[in-house]
Amino acid sequence: MKPVRILFVCLGNICRSPLAEGVMRDLAHKAGHGRAILVDSAGIGAWHVGAPPDQRSISVAKAHGIDIAALRGRQVSTADFAAFDLILGMDMSTVRDLSALAPPAMTGKVHLFMRYATGQAGDVPDPYYEAAEVFETLYQMLDAGCLSLLARLGDRAS
């Protein structure tokens, strides 16, 4: 069976989306779906291309046994719309930007992460200008969303 390919996207690809990538990869691996669910992350902007995730994201991931330190920021590209089955934006602004960038036949791949994963609309807030403690809340939100996403994918990942 063909793997489900998921791209998590936020503004700069240093806080939310790399943490979501790490969380989803870890959960998929623990559920025995490590080869059936392939994940990546990207940013709308190019400010952090080639940079590691924010140290606060690295730290909170590490506190939960997940290593995202080797990830590097990249900017979303039009090729991503063909390469991925699901493109999940962390907030509505990102979803709007992704929808504008997507080839017309591929806009159906773009979704708001929390709405797609849990059925409840809501942004994953950008913690970039926040204190380090906020990153634990971010982790908990992403973990819950990724658990719901994993359950939703269900048979597609088996």
N, C-alpha and C positions, 0 to 999 in steps of 0.2 A: 504494500500500500504506500502511496505517495505521502511523504510527511506534510504536516500542516506548517506553513511558514508564516511567522508572525513578526511584524515590525512595530516596535513601540517608538513613538515620536513625541518629543517635547520641543521647547524653544531652542535650547542650546546643546542638548545631548550631553549634559554633565551631571544633572541631578536626578530628575524623575525617570527618564527613559532608560538610562543604563541600570538604575536600580531595579526597574520593572523587568528588564532583560535578565538580570541576575536572579531575581526572585522566581520568575517563570521557568528559567532553565533549571534551577534547583528543584522546584516543585515537580516539574515534568520528569526529571531524573529520578527523584524519590518515588514517583508513581509508576516507574517503569516505562515511561514514554519518552525517554531521552533522545531516541532516534526518530520518533514519530512527530515530535513537536520541535521545530527549529526556530530559534528566536534571534533577533538582532535589534539594534536601536539606532536612531538617527535624530538629528535636530533640524528644525526649519532654517535656522541661521547658520552661518559658517564661522562664527566667532571662535569656536572651540575645536575646530577640525584638528585631529591629531593629538588633542589633549586628553589626559586621563579624566575620569569622573571627579567631581568635587570631592574633596577629602572627607566631608561630612557624610556623603553617600557611601564612600568606601568604608568608613568607620562603622556606620550602622549596619551595612551588609555584613561586615566582618563579625560584628557582635552577634549576628544570627547565623554564623557559619558559612557565609557566602563570600566568595572572593571576586570582586569586580575590578580590582586594581589594574589588570592588564587591558581592560577595554579602552578604546580610543574613540574620541568624538568624530562623527562624520555628519555630513549634510545629506538630507534626503535628496534623492534624484528621481527623475522620471523613470529610470530603469527599475527602481524599487517597486513600481506599480505592477510590473510584469513578474517580478521575482517573488513577491509575497502574496499570500492568500488573504491575510488580514493586516490592515494598517491602522493601528490604534493610536489616536491622538489623546494626549493627556488632558487637554482642555478644549473648549469650543473654538478659541482663537486658532489653535493648531489644526483642528479639524477643518475650519474654513480655509486656512492656507493650503492644507493637503488637498482639499476638494478642488481648489483653483489650480493646483499643480497637476492633478491627475488627468491622464487622457480621458476623454468623455466616456469611453466604454469601461473604464476601471474605477469610476467614482464609488461604485457599490462596495469596494473593498475597504473604504475609509469609514471608520466609526469612532465615536467617543468611547474611550476605554471603559469607564465605569458603566455607561449605559449598555454597551455590548456585553460586558462581563457579568453584570449583576442585574440588569434590567432597570436600574434606577439611574436617572440622569444625575450628573454631577461632575464637576471638574476635579482633577487631582491638582491641588494648589501648588504653585511654584514656590519652593522654599529658599530660593537662591539668596534672598536678602534677609532671611530669618536666622534665628539662633540655632545652634547645633541640636538642641533638644527637639526641635520641630521635625527633624529627620526621622526620629523614632515614630512619630505620628504618620509621617509619609510612608515609612516601611510598613506599618500596620495596615494602612489603606491599600497599598500595593499588594501586600500578601493576601488580604481578603479578596481583592479584585482578581488576582491571579488564581486563587483557589476556585473562585466561581467560574472563571474562564476555563480552567482545566476541566471542571465538571461539565460545563456547557459543551466543550469539544467532545467529551465522552467517547463515543464510538469512532469518531473521525481519527482519534489518536490510537485506537486499538489495532 
